[in-house]
Amino acid sequence: MSPFWQAWFQLWLVSMMLFALVVAGGALPATDAPLRMGLTLVSMGPPPDLTPAGRFMIGILGGVFLGWMVMFWLVLRQATAMGSAGRPLWIAGTIGMLAWYALDSALSVATGFGLNLVPNTLALGMFLIGVAGSKVLAREP
């Protein structure tokens, strides 16, 4: 993979990890401002009321998302090092991203937060642009 596409995926991963930290920050009143702003934007309504149970779930979600992205970073690093032999890892990552996008986006719409499709689509799109541009799923001739 070219240095450009390696940097592309590093940028994608860093942005996803930062997002995970913003979500996790919603677990505490002292650090919830960025998450509240994001929730207000995607709901197009008043700022959400974060209950203790909601904060608990948000904290867990942020942690799970961060863990997923750390795992993604390690898997993609290994897949890149393997060259064309890493194709199955890229396929697995792509299927995982598509599964996340489908469920997260459907539930966002169903719960009245349809504008969440914008950052979801940006995250998936940035990943798929990297996959297509780097040709990591191309079969060897």
Order of alpha helices (4+ residues) and beta strands (2+ residues): alpha-alpha-alpha-alpha-alpha
